[in-house]
């Protein structure tokens, strides 16, 4: 069964420029934009073949915000897909876009490799030298939480971040999922000019032991925090974790109406059927 549609949405220029570069990212020069009608036709065919989910990644999908917004609307309203998601670096996401199209997006995945500004510069995620990438990630995360869009963080572990402890930052971002990758070399994509690549990530490769040490350092994290969901407003907004603030404080985030709960029969005999003791 088809689970996703790998369509790339780069800028209209053929140079493959993205708003935030990174030194390991496989880069192509000859990507074009699929006309919206053709994209919808392809999605319709895939849906008929059993497609349930759509994930859009790049490049940077938000270089074409209206395009992907219309694609998500089409997939949710007309194809009735179960899940839609987008992978991006957060630099081009706006509240205006989220207000217009966020209702059609289930998961916002943001690429964030480090919470150290200097490490981001070495990695290449310097937001064109502005250093605003980290604050931008937190801002987009907040917007998503406010709108009930599930947040996912993607991190590529490399020579510049494998010793970093990201626990505090990840806990603050509170994603429902944190996906961690080991940097990968793809011949002809990020292996230097000798192979015809525009990128050279060879100096960023780490050993399996280094990658494991990163995983071990963050093993205590559980991105599925114990929390209540506030379903008011037609969205499910996660509250604060029970483990952090306690049950009574966490319940304040749930929008729980005790009177309505009792009225709809929420209190009943929910125990198992008691066994009868037979006296022979």
KAFENCOR-V262136 format. One record per residue. N is the residue number from 0. RES is the residue in one letter. SS is DSSP state (H for helix, E for strand, C for the rest). OMEGA is omega in degrees with one decimal (NA if undefined). Layout:
N&RES&SS&OMEGA + N&RES&SS&OMEGA
//
This chain:
0&X&C&178.7 + 1&X&C&-178.1 + 2&X&C&179.3 + 3&X&C&178.8 + 4&X&C&-176.0 + 5&X&C&176.3 + 6&X&C&178.5 + 7&X&E&179.2 + 8&X&C&178.0 + 9&X&C&175.4 + 10&X&C&-179.4 + 11&X&C&176.9 + 12&X&C&-178.0 + 13&X&C&-177.9 + 14&X&C&-179.4 + 15&X&C&-179.0 + 16&X&C&174.9 + 17&X&C&-174.4 + 18&X&C&174.8 + 19&X&C&-178.0 + 20&X&C&170.8 + 21&X&C&-167.2 + 22&X&C&-178.7 + 23&X&C&-171.4 + 24&X&C&176.1 + 25&X&C&-170.6 + 26&X&C&175.4 + 27&X&C&-176.7 + 28&X&C&-168.0 + 29&X&C&-180.0 + 30&X&C&178.4 + 31&X&C&179.1 + 32&X&C&178.1 + 33&X&C&176.4 + 34&X&C&-173.1 + 35&X&H&-179.9 + 36&X&H&178.3 + 37&X&H&177.7 + 38&X&H&179.1 + 39&X&H&178.2 + 40&X&H&178.8 + 41&X&H&179.1 + 42&X&H&178.4 + 43&X&H&178.7 + 44&X&H&179.1 + 45&X&H&178.1 + 46&X&H&177.9 + 47&X&H&179.5 + 48&X&C&175.5 + 49&X&C&180.0 + 50&X&C&-179.9 + 51&X&C&-174.5 + 52&X&E&174.7 + 53&X&E&172.8 + 54&X&E&177.6 + 55&X&E&176.8 + 56&X&E&-172.8 + 57&X&C&7.5 + 58&X&C&-179.9 + 59&X&C&-176.7 + 60&X&H&-174.8 + 61&X&H&166.9 + 62&X&H&175.6 + 63&X&H&-171.2 + 64&X&H&-178.6 + 65&X&H&179.8 + 66&X&H&-177.2 + 67&X&H&176.7 + 68&X&H&178.6 + 69&X&H&176.5 + 70&X&H&179.1 + 71&X&H&178.2 + 72&X&H&-179.9 + 73&X&H&-177.4 + 74&X&H&-178.5 + 75&X&H&-174.1 + 76&X&H&-173.5 + 77&X&H&179.5 + 78&X&C&179.4 + 79&X&C&178.9 + 80&X&C&-178.4 + 81&X&C&-175.7 + 82&X&E&173.1 + 83&X&E&-179.3 + 84&X&E&178.6 + 85&X&E&176.2 + 86&X&E&-177.4 + 87&X&E&-179.0 + 88&X&C&175.2 + 89&X&C&-171.8 + 90&X&C&-175.2 + 91&X&C&178.3 + 92&X&C&178.6 + 93&X&C&175.7 + 94&X&H&178.5 + 95&X&H&179.3 + 96&X&H&-179.2 + 97&X&H&178.2 + 98&X&H&-177.4 + 99&X&H&-172.2 + 100&X&H&-175.8 + 101&X&H&179.8 + 102&X&H&-179.6 + 103&X&H&-177.2 + 104&X&C&179.1 + 105&X&C&-173.2 + 106&X&E&172.7 + 107&X&E&177.8 + 108&X&E&-178.6 + 109&X&E&177.6 + 110&X&E&178.7 + 111&X&C&-173.6 + 112&X&C&-177.7 + 113&X&C&174.1 + 114&X&C&175.2 + 115&X&C&-177.7 + 116&X&H&-179.5 + 117&X&H&177.8 + 118&X&H&178.6 + 119&X&H&177.1 + 120&X&H&178.8 + 121&X&H&179.2 + 122&X&H&-178.7 + 123&X&C&178.3 + 124&X&C&-175.1 + 125&X&C&179.4 + 126&X&C&-179.1 + 127&X&C&174.9 + 128&X&C&-177.3 + 129&X&C&-179.1 + 130&X&C&-176.4 + 131&X&C&-172.9 + 132&X&H&-175.5 + 133&X&H&180.0 + 134&X&H&179.2 + 135&X&H&178.4 + 136&X&H&-179.6 + 137&X&H&-179.8 + 138&X&H&179.7 + 139&X&H&177.5 + 140&X&H&178.7 + 141&X&H&178.7 + 142&X&H&-179.3 + 143&X&H&179.1 + 144&X&H&-178.9 + 145&X&H&-175.8 + 146&X&H&178.2 + 147&X&C&176.3 + 148&X&C&-177.2 + 149&X&E&-177.5 + 150&X&E&175.4 + 151&X&E&177.2 + 152&X&E&174.9 + 153&X&E&179.5 + 154&X&E&175.0 + 155&X&E&-176.9 + 156&X&E&-175.5 + 157&X&C&-175.4 + 158&X&C&-175.3 + 159&X&C&-177.6 + 160&X&C&-173.0 + 161&X&C&178.9 + 162&X&C&-175.9 + 163&X&C&172.6 + 164&X&C&-176.3 + 165&X&C&-172.5 + 166&X&H&-175.4 + 167&X&H&-177.6 + 168&X&H&179.9 + 169&X&H&177.8 + 170&X&H&179.8 + 171&X&H&177.9 + 172&X&H&176.4 + 173&X&C&175.5 + 174&X&C&175.1 + 175&X&C&178.2 + 176&X&E&174.1 + 177&X&E&-177.3 + 178&X&E&-175.3 + 179&X&E&-178.8 + 180&X&E&169.4 + 181&X&E&-176.4 + 182&X&C&-172.4 + 183&X&C&175.3 + 184&X&C&175.9 + 185&X&C&-177.1 + 186&X&C&-178.6 + 187&X&C&-179.1 + 188&X&C&-177.8 + 189&X&C&-177.3 + 190&X&E&174.4 + 191&X&C&-175.3 + 192&X&H&180.0 + 193&X&H&-179.8 + 194&X&H&-179.0 + 195&X&C&-178.8 + 196&X&C&173.7 + 197&X&C&179.4 + 198&X&C&175.9 + 199&X&E&-176.7 + 200&X&C&-174.6 + 201&X&H&-179.6 + 202&X&H&-177.6 + 203&X&H&-177.4 + 204&X&C&177.5 + 205&X&C&179.3 + 206&X&C&176.3 + 207&X&H&178.5 + 208&X&H&177.7 + 209&X&H&178.2 + 210&X&H&179.3 + 211&X&H&179.6 + 212&X&H&176.2 + 213&X&H&179.5 + 214&X&H&-179.7 + 215&X&H&-178.5 + 216&X&H&-176.2 + 217&X&C&-173.8 + 218&X&C&-178.0 + 219&X&C&-177.1 + 220&X&C&174.0 + 221&X&C&-174.8 + 222&X&C&170.0 + 223&X&C&-175.1 + 224&X&C&175.1 + 225&X&C&-178.1 + 226&X&E&175.7 + 227&X&E&178.9 + 228&X&E&176.5 + 229&X&E&-176.0 + 230&X&C&178.0 + 231&X&H&179.4 + 232&X&H&176.3 + 233&X&H&177.8 + 234&X&C&177.7 + 235&X&C&-176.6 + 236&X&E&-179.6 + 237&X&E&177.6 + 238&X&E&178.9 + 239&X&E&-176.4 + 240&X&E&174.3 + 241&X&H&-177.9 + 242&X&H&-176.9 + 243&X&H&-172.2 + 244&X&H&-178.2 + 245&X&C&-173.5 + 246&X&H&-174.4 + 247&X&H&178.1 + 248&X&H&-179.3 + 249&X&H&179.2 + 250&X&H&178.8 + 251&X&C&-179.9 + 252&X&C&-170.2 + 253&X&C&-175.9 + 254&X&C&-174.3 + 255&X&C&178.5 + 256&X&C&-175.1 + 257&X&H&-178.3 + 258&X&H&179.3 + 259&X&H&179.2 + 260&X&H&-179.9 + 261&X&H&-177.2 + 262&X&H&-178.2 + 263&X&C&175.1 + 264&X&C&-177.3 + 265&X&C&178.4 + 266&X&C&-178.5 + 267&X&C&178.9 + 268&X&C&-174.9 + 269&X&C&177.5 + 270&X&C&176.7 + 271&X&C&179.6 + 272&X&C&-177.5 + 273&X&C&177.9 + 274&X&C&178.6 + 275&X&C&177.7 + 276&X&C&-177.7 + 277&X&C&177.3 + 278&X&C&-179.2 + 279&X&C&NA
//
